[in-house]
Each structure stands twice: as C-alpha cells, then as structure tokens.
Amino acid sequence: MEAATVTHPESKPPVEVEAKFLVQNLSQVPGVLQYLTAEGYTVRNESTRDIVDRYYDTHDWRLFREGWSYRWQNRAGSLRLCLKGLGNSHTSLKERREVEEDVVTFPSSPLDLADGELSQVLSPLLGDAQPQELFRVHKNRRLYLINRGNQLRFELCIDETVITCGEKQKSSAPGTLKFEEIELELRDGDRDQFNQLAEDLRSLQGLFPARLSKFQRGLQTGGYSPPCTESIREVFLPGPDEDISRLAYYVLHKQLIEMLHHEGEAWEGLEPEGVHQMRVATRRIRAGLRLFQDSLPSNRIDSLIRDFRWLADLLGEVRDLDVYFENYEKYQAMLNQEDGAELSPFRDVLQQQWNRARKKLIAGLESKRYARLVERFKGFAEKQANRAGNRQERDSRIISKAGPNLASRRLKRVLKIGRSVASDSPPELLHELRINCKKLRYAYEFFEPVFGAKVKKLIVPLKNLQDILGNHQDAIVAGEKLREYAELIPVRKKNLGLLLALGQLVSNKQQVAEKLRKDFAKAWRKFDTKALRKRHRRVFG
C-alpha cells in the first residue's frame, strides 16, 4: 500500500476555538458582515471554494469512543487528513482538540499513514481495525479574514452544506441533509473577547447557535447510533431474581441517555426526527415512572412526571406541526392543481404556528428548569440505582414475580377498554385505547431485556393495533385542524376556492377515519384471542 506523503502543515494551535451558528435566513449573512465593519473590524473576502470531507470510523466506533472524528478533506485539490475532538457544548462557542496533516495524496487505506503526529495519535486508537467511510460532507465555503488591529484575528466561513450517506442505518434517517452555517474560528487574540463577540452576534444579529458539529449531523443523516459519550454513570441490567427497583432505574437511565442523544437534533431542528425521538424518550420516561412507581421514592415521582410532561408538551407542539406540514404535501397531491394552489394561505398559518412553537421549545431547552430537570433526573437514576435492592426484599418484589403482575395489569386495562368499543363509540374512547396500548407496549419493551426475545412476539400484534389507532387519531385531529382554520375564513367570493378545497379535505379525513374504524374492528378480533393471552402467560407466567 502507498502511504500518504506529508507536507509541512500550517502552524495551528492544538486546540481549535470556534463559534458556529445555523443560518435561518440568508439575509443574516450580509447583516453580520455589515455589523463587523461597523464595529471597527477589517473584513477581507479571501476565497470561495468547494470542499469535500469523507468521515471514517471502525465498526465498533473506536475513534468516537475516544472523543474523535476522523476525516479526509479535499479543498479543491488541496488534501488534508484531520483528527478533530468531538467537543460537546451547549453554547455556540466550542474548543476542540485538532491534529492535522496536509498530504500530496490520500493514503490507499485509512490505516496506511506516514510517520507523523497524526499517525502517533491515530494508530494506537485503531490498532488493526480498518475504518469504513460513514458519509460525505460537501461544502461551498466563502472565507473571510477578520481582524481589529492586533486585538483579535479570526476566520469567518459561510458554508452551504450538503451531507450525503450512501447507506442509511435507519429508514427514518433523512439520508441527505442541507443547511447553511456561519463559522468563526479564532486565529489570534483573547478568547474572552472572541466569546463576547459570539454572544453579541447571537443577541444583536439574531444568529442561532449550532449545537452539533458537521460530523454529528452526518451521524444524524445516516441514522447511526454510536455509543453514548455523555458523562453518565453506567447502570447495569439486573437479573430476574433482583429487586424490581433495579430494573426501574435501568429503564429510566436508558431513556435519559436516549433523550440527551437527540437533544442537539431537536434544538437545531434541521429535520423532524430529532424532535420526534426526543419526545418519544420523554414519553417512555413518564411511562416508566408510572409503571414502577410503587418501587420508586414516592416523594420524587409526581414532580418528575410533571416536569417531563412540560417538556413533552413543548416537543409535542413542534412535532404535531411537523406532521401537519407532511400532511400538507399530501393534501396538495390529493387535490387538482388549481385547488391545491388555493391552500397556500393554510401553509402560511402552519408556518407561523411552527415558528412560535420552535421559539417556545428553544426557550425551554435553554431554561434553568430544563437544566435542573436533567441534573435532578440524572442523579435520581444513577444514585438510586446503586442503592436499590441492597436490603433483603419480599419475594413479591423480585423482577420475575413483580414484572408479570405489572405487565398483566396493563394488558387487562387494554382488553377492558377495547372490548367496550362499539361502532358508534366516540373518537375519544379509541384515543384512550391507543394511549393504553402504548403503555402496554412500553411495559413489554421495558421487560424484554430480562424476560427475553419471546416478548417481541407479544409486541408485533400490539404494534399493528397501535398503528391503526394512531392513524385514526391523526385523521380525526387533521380534520379538526382543517375545520378550525376554515371557520376563521370569511365567506366571500375571493375565498370560495380555499373553502371548497378545505371542504374536500375535511370530507376525505372523515372517510379515512371511518375506514380505519372498520380496520380496527378486524385488528381487534385478531388481537383479543385466547392464543395471545396464552402467549402472554407463557412469557410472564
């Protein structure tokens, strides 16, 4: 194999200090440059170039686990290899370790490196493991050199970025992600002054702080799930003969990790899945607190459920509007071209509501209430897990005994509500059944690590039932949303096209809901069987 040929790298500090902002409105870019000029900075347009980054890691995430991303960069023919620290931060300012080498040619494989600083850091991390390409980041970069006398010197980059992933790991992953970003990188000067400038750009120019690196957005694009690197103490899965409280804390701890994993994606809002997954994690946390409440400290449960309900509401408002936007595209496809064009005012209203919901979510995620909730719950899940079940407990509290009782209680509730549903039952009853199906499914999933893969056979028919009930509820809510909007529109000649289009859509949603009721009746007959109850008893006793 041919090794990379190393040239003399430009002198750079071992720690990169930068501030990053997502561009939400293209008019922000000239505004930032004008602001810097007005503040006495010299702004010099240096270059515009296309850059392609190829990111690598091993199948077991050896570099990620050690806090590094590894990329090969092609800057219009100028080649560079780079190890960059992940540098998690909840502010726009980031300080990250960086090791770079300029090369004449890329190595024939990620393992085949010439001797140098990069090889000295990378080789012990990789061992004999062969890194694989994860995704590519394509950037059109406008570079400006900014300085104010001898006080401060930094680069300002405006990146128009497209991330592509050849093979998605999850069907829900976008596969392609587009965004614009403003990046400031300190070259010389006082860090505190640089930090203050970043804060001024946010507060005075309305820039939105980025939470994720391009590498992390690449993971999001491909649906990759690397191991957690949050500073959270590990909680181990208990055995079937251990106290039920240990399983409770294991479940809550796992969902906390999942929630924090998607927090940055939800904050940035570049695509809907981050908000959705963070919301699901908060739902599972609340479900776990309720399911295991008899095994948890009673003085903590109510306040935790209340605070996670607050967080779920913030996420839910944005998520619901994301779904409405998805529906809007379907609405236009359902109507003829002329009627579809009449819906544009409805889309404008959705956009205004989404913008307001996003502002509320962002305010919530950077609030003291959210910070206290995370720290309080992290301590609750970690500390209590180490104390749980240390004393001699009653036989009824061990997982193999208490688990079946909790799961059976959830199943009985679903069967009771489902059997009461008639053809003329109100939509609220089907929604109540949907909620209880979700609670039962969460209970099954919580117990699966202890009771084994056979629990999955109980989840499959339940999921089918959930899907039908969920689609029914979506049709009901979508119809109500369309009807509420139609009622606000004055009955005038200029509005007749819009009102007719809305009427068609409301009628369609009613028809969809009626069909799903019939589908539910068939699905329920398949669900409520002796065979399913027998399977449940075989799993849980």
C-alpha positions as CSV (number, residue, x, y, z in Angstrom):
1,M,0.0,0.0,0.0
2,E,1.1,3.5,-0.7
3,A,1.4,5.7,2.3
4,A,0.3,9.4,2.4
5,T,3.0,11.9,1.5
6,V,3.2,14.5,4.2
7,T,4.0,18.2,3.5
8,H,4.6,20.9,6.1
9,P,1.3,21.6,7.8
10,E,0.4,25.3,8.5
11,S,1.0,26.3,12.1
12,K,-2.2,25.9,14.2
13,P,-2.9,25.7,17.9
14,P,-3.6,22.2,19.2
15,V,-7.0,23.4,20.4
16,E,-9.4,24.8,17.9
17,V,-11.6,27.7,19.3
18,E,-14.7,28.3,17.2
19,A,-18.2,29.6,17.3
20,K,-20.9,28.2,15.0
21,F,-24.4,29.5,14.0
22,L,-27.0,28.0,11.8
23,V,-28.3,30.4,9.1
24,Q,-32.1,30.6,9.4
25,N,-32.5,33.5,7.0
26,L,-30.0,34.3,4.1
27,S,-30.4,38.0,4.9
28,Q,-28.4,37.4,8.1
29,V,-25.2,36.9,6.2
30,P,-24.7,40.4,4.8
31,G,-26.1,41.7,8.1
32,V,-23.2,40.0,10.1
33,L,-20.5,41.4,7.7
34,Q,-22.0,44.9,8.0
35,Y,-22.2,44.6,11.8
36,L,-18.5,43.7,12.0
37,T,-17.5,46.5,9.7
38,A,-19.5,49.0,11.8
39,E,-17.8,47.7,15.0
40,G,-14.4,48.5,13.6
41,Y,-13.3,45.2,12.2
42,T,-11.5,44.9,8.9
43,V,-13.3,42.4,6.7
44,R,-11.4,40.8,3.7
45,N,-13.0,38.4,1.3
46,E,-10.3,35.7,1.0
47,S,-11.7,32.9,-1.2
48,T,-14.6,30.8,-2.3
49,R,-14.0,27.1,-2.7
50,D,-15.7,23.7,-2.8
51,I,-14.7,21.3,0.0
52,V,-15.5,17.5,0.3
53,D,-15.0,15.8,3.7
54,R,-15.1,12.0,4.0
55,Y,-15.6,10.7,7.5
56,Y,-14.4,7.4,8.9
57,D,-14.6,5.1,11.9
58,T,-14.4,1.5,12.8
59,H,-17.4,-0.8,13.1
60,D,-17.1,-0.7,16.9
61,W,-16.6,3.2,17.0
62,R,-13.1,3.1,18.4
63,L,-12.4,6.8,17.4
64,F,-15.8,8.0,18.6
65,R,-15.5,6.3,21.9
66,E,-12.2,8.2,22.5
67,G,-13.8,11.5,21.6
68,W,-12.5,11.9,18.0
69,S,-13.8,12.3,14.5
70,Y,-11.5,11.4,11.5
71,R,-11.9,12.9,8.1
72,W,-10.2,13.1,4.8
73,Q,-10.6,16.6,3.3
74,N,-10.3,17.7,-0.4
75,R,-10.2,21.5,-0.7
76,A,-10.3,21.9,-4.5
77,G,-7.2,19.6,-4.9
78,S,-5.5,20.6,-1.6
79,L,-5.6,17.4,0.5
80,R,-5.7,17.1,4.3
81,L,-6.1,14.4,7.0
82,C,-7.6,15.5,10.3
83,L,-8.5,14.2,13.7
84,K,-10.9,16.5,15.5
85,G,-12.2,16.3,19.0
86,L,-16.0,16.0,19.3
87,G,-16.1,18.8,21.9
88,N,-19.7,18.6,23.1
89,S,-21.0,22.1,24.1
90,H,-24.4,23.7,24.7
91,T,-23.2,27.1,23.6
92,S,-22.2,28.5,20.2
93,L,-18.5,28.6,21.4
94,K,-16.6,25.4,21.1
95,E,-13.0,24.4,22.0
96,R,-11.8,21.2,20.3
97,R,-8.6,19.3,20.0
98,E,-7.3,19.0,16.5
99,V,-4.5,17.2,14.7
100,E,-4.0,17.8,11.0
101,E,-1.6,16.8,8.3
102,D,-1.5,18.1,4.7
103,V,-0.8,15.4,2.2
104,V,0.0,15.2,-1.5
105,T,-2.1,12.1,-2.0
106,F,-4.7,10.4,0.1
107,P,-3.4,7.1,1.6
108,S,-4.6,3.9,-0.1
109,S,-6.4,3.0,3.2
110,P,-7.2,4.8,6.4
111,L,-4.6,2.6,8.2
112,D,-1.7,3.4,5.8
113,L,-0.3,6.6,7.2
114,A,3.2,8.1,7.0
115,D,5.0,8.8,10.3
116,G,3.9,12.0,11.9
117,E,1.8,13.5,14.7
118,L,-1.4,12.2,13.2
119,S,-0.1,8.7,12.9
120,Q,1.2,8.8,16.5
121,V,-2.3,9.7,17.8
122,L,-4.4,7.6,15.4
123,S,-2.5,4.3,15.2
124,P,-2.9,3.3,18.9
125,L,-6.6,4.1,18.7
126,L,-7.3,2.0,15.7
127,G,-5.0,-1.0,16.3
128,D,-5.6,-3.3,13.4
129,A,-9.2,-2.3,12.9
130,Q,-10.0,-1.0,9.4
131,P,-12.1,2.2,9.4
132,Q,-15.0,2.4,7.0
133,E,-16.4,5.5,5.3
134,L,-19.6,6.7,7.1
135,F,-20.7,9.7,5.0
136,R,-19.6,12.7,2.9
137,V,-19.9,16.4,3.6
138,H,-20.0,18.7,0.6
139,K,-19.4,22.4,1.4
140,N,-19.3,25.5,-0.7
141,R,-17.3,27.8,1.6
142,R,-16.9,31.6,1.4
143,L,-13.9,32.5,3.6
144,Y,-13.4,36.0,5.1
145,L,-10.4,37.1,7.2
146,I,-11.5,39.4,10.0
147,N,-9.3,41.5,12.3
148,R,-9.4,44.5,14.6
149,G,-5.9,45.8,14.9
150,N,-3.8,43.5,17.0
151,Q,-6.6,42.7,19.4
152,L,-8.4,39.9,17.5
153,R,-8.0,37.9,14.3
154,F,-10.3,35.2,13.1
155,E,-11.7,33.5,10.1
156,L,-15.3,33.7,9.2
157,C,-16.7,31.0,7.0
158,I,-20.1,30.8,5.3
159,D,-20.8,27.2,4.4
160,E,-23.6,26.0,2.2
161,T,-23.5,22.3,3.1
162,V,-25.0,19.0,1.8
163,I,-24.4,15.8,3.8
164,T,-25.0,12.5,1.9
165,C,-24.9,9.0,3.3
166,G,-24.6,6.1,0.9
167,E,-26.4,3.5,3.1
168,K,-28.8,4.6,5.8
169,Q,-28.8,2.7,9.0
170,K,-32.4,3.5,9.8
171,S,-35.3,4.0,7.4
172,S,-36.4,7.2,9.3
173,A,-33.0,8.8,8.7
174,P,-33.1,11.6,6.1
175,G,-30.1,10.2,4.0
176,T,-29.4,13.8,2.8
177,L,-29.2,16.9,4.9
178,K,-28.9,20.5,3.7
179,F,-28.1,23.6,5.8
180,E,-26.2,26.9,5.9
181,E,-23.8,27.7,8.7
182,I,-21.7,30.7,9.8
183,E,-18.4,29.6,11.5
184,L,-15.9,31.8,13.3
185,E,-12.5,30.3,14.1
186,L,-10.1,32.2,16.4
187,R,-6.6,32.6,14.9
188,D,-5.1,35.1,17.3
189,G,-6.2,37.2,20.3
190,D,-8.1,37.0,23.5
191,R,-10.6,34.1,23.9
192,D,-12.9,36.0,26.2
193,Q,-13.1,38.8,23.7
194,F,-13.9,36.3,21.0
195,N,-16.5,34.7,23.2
196,Q,-18.1,38.1,23.8
197,L,-18.3,38.7,20.1
198,A,-20.0,35.4,19.6
199,E,-22.6,36.3,22.2
200,D,-23.1,39.7,20.6
201,L,-23.7,38.1,17.2
202,R,-26.4,36.0,18.8
203,S,-28.1,38.7,20.8
204,L,-27.8,41.6,18.4
205,Q,-27.9,39.9,15.0
206,G,-30.3,37.1,15.9
207,L,-27.9,34.3,15.0
208,F,-29.0,30.8,16.1
209,P,-26.3,28.8,18.0
210,A,-25.4,25.5,16.5
211,R,-25.3,22.6,19.0
212,L,-23.9,19.9,16.7
213,S,-20.8,19.5,14.6
214,K,-21.0,18.6,10.9
215,F,-19.8,15.1,12.0
216,Q,-22.7,14.8,14.4
217,R,-25.1,15.9,11.7
218,G,-23.6,13.2,9.5
219,L,-24.5,10.6,12.1
220,Q,-28.0,12.1,12.1
221,T,-28.2,11.9,8.3
222,G,-27.3,8.3,8.2
223,G,-29.2,7.2,11.3
224,Y,-26.1,6.0,13.0
225,S,-26.3,5.1,16.7
226,P,-22.8,5.2,18.2
227,P,-22.3,4.5,21.9
228,C,-23.2,7.2,24.4
229,T,-20.4,9.6,25.3
230,E,-22.4,11.7,27.8
231,S,-20.9,12.0,31.3
232,I,-23.4,9.5,32.7
233,R,-22.5,6.6,35.0
234,E,-23.3,3.2,33.6
235,V,-26.2,1.3,35.1
236,F,-26.2,-2.4,34.6
237,L,-29.1,-4.7,33.6
238,P,-30.3,-6.7,36.6
239,G,-31.1,-10.4,36.6
240,P,-34.6,-11.8,37.1
241,D,-34.1,-12.5,40.8
242,E,-33.1,-9.0,41.7
243,D,-35.3,-6.3,43.1
244,I,-37.8,-4.7,40.6
245,S,-36.4,-1.2,41.5
246,R,-33.1,-2.1,39.8
247,L,-35.0,-2.7,36.5
248,A,-36.9,0.6,37.0
249,Y,-33.7,2.6,37.3
250,Y,-32.1,0.7,34.4
251,V,-35.1,1.6,32.2
252,L,-35.1,5.3,33.3
253,H,-31.4,5.6,32.9
254,K,-31.5,4.1,29.4
255,Q,-34.3,6.6,28.3
256,L,-32.4,9.5,29.8
257,I,-29.4,8.6,27.6
258,E,-31.8,8.4,24.6
259,M,-33.3,11.8,25.4
260,L,-30.0,13.5,25.7
261,H,-28.7,11.8,22.5
262,H,-31.5,13.5,20.5
263,E,-31.4,16.9,22.3
264,G,-29.0,18.6,19.9
265,E,-31.0,17.4,16.9
266,A,-34.2,18.7,18.5
267,W,-32.5,22.0,19.3
268,E,-31.3,22.5,15.7
269,G,-34.5,21.4,14.0
270,L,-32.9,20.6,10.7
271,E,-35.2,17.7,10.2
272,P,-38.2,16.4,12.2
273,E,-36.8,13.1,13.5
274,G,-34.8,14.7,16.4
275,V,-37.8,16.3,18.0
276,H,-39.8,13.1,17.4
277,Q,-37.3,10.8,19.1
278,M,-36.6,13.2,22.0
279,R,-40.4,13.3,22.6
280,V,-40.7,9.5,22.5
281,A,-37.9,9.3,25.1
282,T,-39.8,11.7,27.4
283,R,-42.9,9.6,27.0
284,R,-41.1,6.4,27.9
285,I,-39.6,8.1,30.9
286,R,-43.1,9.1,32.1
287,A,-44.4,5.6,31.3
288,G,-41.5,4.1,33.3
289,L,-42.1,6.3,36.3
290,R,-45.8,5.4,36.4
291,L,-45.2,1.6,35.8
292,F,-42.6,1.3,38.5
293,Q,-44.0,4.0,40.9
294,D,-44.5,1.5,43.8
295,S,-40.8,0.7,43.7
296,L,-39.6,4.3,43.5
297,P,-39.3,7.1,46.1
298,S,-42.9,8.4,46.3
299,N,-41.7,12.0,47.1
300,R,-40.0,12.3,43.7
301,I,-42.4,10.8,41.2
302,D,-45.1,13.5,40.9
303,S,-42.7,16.4,40.3
304,L,-40.7,14.4,37.8
305,I,-43.8,13.4,35.9
306,R,-45.0,17.0,35.9
307,D,-41.7,18.3,34.6
308,F,-41.4,15.7,31.9
309,R,-45.0,16.4,30.9
310,W,-44.0,20.1,30.5
311,L,-41.0,19.1,28.3
312,A,-43.2,16.6,26.2
313,D,-45.7,19.4,25.6
314,L,-43.0,21.7,24.2
315,L,-41.7,18.9,21.9
316,G,-45.2,17.7,21.1
317,E,-46.4,21.1,19.8
318,V,-43.5,21.2,17.3
319,R,-43.9,17.5,16.4
320,D,-47.6,17.9,15.7
321,L,-46.9,20.8,13.3
322,D,-44.1,18.8,11.6
323,V,-46.8,16.2,10.9
324,Y,-49.2,18.9,9.6
325,F,-46.5,20.0,7.2
326,E,-46.1,16.4,6.0
327,N,-49.9,16.2,5.6
328,Y,-49.9,19.5,3.6
329,E,-47.8,17.9,0.9
330,K,-50.3,15.0,0.7
331,Y,-53.2,17.5,0.6
332,Q,-51.9,19.2,-2.4
333,A,-51.4,15.8,-4.2
334,M,-55.0,14.9,-3.4
335,L,-56.5,18.0,-5.0
336,N,-56.3,19.2,-8.6
337,Q,-53.6,21.7,-9.3
338,E,-55.9,24.7,-9.1
339,D,-57.5,23.7,-5.8
340,G,-54.1,22.7,-4.4
341,A,-52.7,26.2,-5.1
342,E,-55.6,27.7,-3.0
343,L,-54.1,26.0,0.1
344,S,-51.1,28.3,0.3
345,P,-52.7,30.6,3.0
346,F,-53.2,27.4,5.1
347,R,-49.5,26.6,4.8
348,D,-48.6,30.2,5.8
349,V,-50.6,29.8,9.0
350,L,-48.9,26.4,9.8
351,Q,-45.5,28.1,9.3
352,Q,-46.4,30.9,11.7
353,Q,-47.6,28.4,14.3
354,W,-44.4,26.3,13.8
355,N,-42.2,29.3,14.3
356,R,-43.9,30.2,17.6
357,A,-43.7,26.5,18.8
358,R,-40.0,26.4,17.9
359,K,-39.3,29.6,19.9
360,K,-41.1,28.1,22.9
361,L,-39.1,24.8,22.6
362,I,-35.7,26.6,22.3
363,A,-36.6,28.8,25.3
364,G,-37.5,25.6,27.2
365,L,-34.3,23.7,26.3
366,E,-32.0,26.6,27.4
367,S,-34.1,27.3,30.5
368,K,-33.0,26.7,34.1
369,R,-36.0,24.5,34.6
370,Y,-34.8,22.1,31.9
371,A,-31.2,22.1,33.2
372,R,-32.4,21.4,36.7
373,L,-34.6,18.6,35.4
374,V,-31.8,16.9,33.6
375,E,-29.4,17.1,36.5
376,R,-32.0,16.1,39.1
377,F,-33.1,13.1,37.0
378,K,-29.6,12.1,36.2
379,G,-28.7,12.0,39.9
380,F,-32.0,10.2,40.7
381,A,-31.4,7.4,38.1
382,E,-27.7,7.0,38.9
383,K,-27.6,7.3,42.7
384,Q,-30.8,5.4,43.4
385,A,-29.7,2.6,41.1
386,N,-26.7,1.9,43.2
387,R,-28.8,1.8,46.4
388,A,-31.8,-0.1,45.0
389,G,-32.4,-3.6,46.4
390,N,-29.4,-3.8,48.7
391,R,-31.6,-4.8,51.6
392,Q,-33.4,-8.2,51.8
393,E,-36.7,-7.7,50.0
394,R,-40.0,-9.6,49.9
395,D,-40.2,-12.3,47.3
396,S,-43.0,-10.3,45.6
397,R,-40.5,-7.5,44.8
398,I,-38.1,-9.5,42.6
399,I,-38.4,-8.9,38.9
400,S,-39.6,-12.5,38.0
401,K,-42.5,-12.1,40.4
402,A,-43.4,-8.4,40.2
403,G,-42.8,-8.0,36.4
404,P,-45.6,-10.3,35.4
405,N,-48.1,-8.6,37.7
406,L,-47.3,-5.2,36.2
407,A,-47.5,-6.4,32.6
408,S,-50.7,-8.3,33.2
409,R,-52.3,-5.2,34.8
410,R,-51.5,-3.2,31.6
411,L,-52.9,-6.0,29.4
412,K,-56.2,-6.2,31.4
413,R,-56.7,-2.5,31.0
414,V,-56.3,-2.7,27.3
415,L,-58.7,-5.6,27.0
416,K,-61.3,-3.8,29.1
417,I,-61.3,-0.7,27.0
418,G,-61.0,-2.5,23.7
419,R,-64.0,-4.7,24.4
420,S,-66.1,-1.6,25.2
421,V,-65.5,0.0,21.8
422,A,-68.6,-0.1,19.6
423,S,-69.2,1.1,16.0
424,D,-70.7,4.3,17.4
425,S,-68.2,4.9,20.2
426,P,-66.7,8.5,20.3
427,P,-63.2,9.0,18.9
428,E,-62.1,9.8,22.5
429,L,-62.6,6.2,23.5
430,L,-60.4,4.9,20.7
431,H,-57.8,7.5,21.7
432,E,-57.9,6.3,25.3
433,L,-57.4,2.8,24.0
434,R,-54.4,4.0,21.9
435,I,-52.8,5.5,24.9
436,N,-53.2,2.3,27.0
437,C,-51.9,0.2,24.1
438,K,-48.8,2.4,24.1
439,K,-48.4,1.9,27.9
440,L,-48.7,-1.9,27.4
441,R,-46.1,-1.8,24.6
442,Y,-43.7,0.2,26.7
443,A,-44.1,-2.3,29.6
444,Y,-43.3,-5.2,27.2
445,E,-40.3,-3.3,25.9
446,F,-39.1,-2.5,29.4
447,F,-39.3,-6.2,30.5
448,E,-37.9,-7.6,27.3
449,P,-34.1,-7.4,28.3
450,V,-34.9,-9.6,31.4
451,F,-37.6,-11.9,30.1
452,G,-36.0,-12.4,26.6
453,A,-36.8,-12.1,22.9
454,K,-40.0,-14.1,23.3
455,V,-41.6,-10.8,24.5
456,K,-41.3,-9.5,20.9
457,K,-44.0,-11.9,19.8
458,L,-46.4,-10.0,22.1
459,I,-45.3,-6.6,20.7
460,V,-45.9,-7.4,17.0
461,P,-49.8,-7.7,17.1
462,L,-49.9,-4.8,19.6
463,K,-48.0,-2.6,17.2
464,N,-50.4,-3.3,14.4
465,L,-53.3,-2.3,16.6
466,Q,-51.4,0.8,17.7
467,D,-50.7,1.8,14.0
468,I,-54.4,1.7,13.1
469,L,-55.4,3.6,16.3
470,G,-52.7,6.2,15.7
471,N,-53.7,6.7,12.1
472,H,-57.3,7.1,13.2
473,Q,-56.4,9.7,15.7
474,D,-54.3,11.5,13.2
475,A,-57.2,11.6,10.8
476,I,-59.5,13.0,13.5
477,V,-57.1,15.7,14.6
478,A,-56.2,16.7,11.0
479,G,-59.9,17.0,10.2
480,E,-60.4,19.2,13.3
481,K,-57.4,21.4,12.3
482,L,-58.7,21.9,8.8
483,R,-62.2,22.7,10.1
484,E,-60.9,25.2,12.7
485,Y,-59.0,27.0,10.0
486,A,-62.0,27.0,7.6
487,E,-64.2,28.6,10.3
488,L,-61.8,31.6,10.5
489,I,-62.1,32.4,6.8
490,P,-64.8,34.9,5.9
491,V,-67.3,33.5,3.3
492,R,-66.5,35.8,0.4
493,K,-66.2,35.3,-3.3
494,K,-62.4,35.6,-3.2
495,N,-62.2,32.8,-0.5
496,L,-64.6,30.3,-2.2
497,G,-61.7,28.3,-3.8
498,L,-59.9,27.9,-0.5
499,L,-63.1,27.0,1.4
500,L,-64.0,24.4,-1.3
501,A,-60.5,22.9,-1.1
502,L,-60.7,22.7,2.7
503,G,-64.2,21.1,2.5
504,Q,-62.8,18.4,0.2
505,L,-60.0,17.7,2.7
506,V,-62.3,17.6,5.7
507,S,-64.6,15.1,3.9
508,N,-61.6,13.0,3.0
509,K,-60.4,12.8,6.6
510,Q,-63.8,11.7,7.7
511,Q,-63.8,8.9,5.2
512,V,-60.3,7.9,6.2
513,A,-61.4,7.8,9.9
514,E,-64.5,5.7,9.1
515,K,-62.4,3.2,7.1
516,L,-59.9,2.9,9.9
517,R,-62.7,2.2,12.4
518,K,-63.5,-0.9,10.2
519,D,-59.9,-1.8,10.1
520,F,-59.7,-1.5,13.9
521,A,-62.7,-3.9,14.3
522,K,-60.8,-6.6,12.2
523,A,-57.5,-5.9,14.0
524,W,-59.1,-6.1,17.4
525,R,-60.6,-9.5,16.7
526,K,-57.2,-10.8,15.8
527,F,-55.7,-9.2,18.9
528,D,-58.2,-10.3,21.5
529,T,-57.7,-14.0,21.3
530,K,-57.1,-16.9,23.6
531,A,-53.8,-17.5,21.7
532,L,-52.5,-14.1,22.6
533,R,-53.5,-14.4,26.3
534,K,-51.9,-17.8,26.4
535,R,-48.7,-16.4,24.8
536,H,-48.7,-13.7,27.5
537,R,-49.0,-16.3,30.3
538,R,-46.2,-18.4,28.8
539,V,-43.9,-15.3,28.8
540,F,-44.8,-13.9,32.2
541,G,-46.3,-16.9,34.0
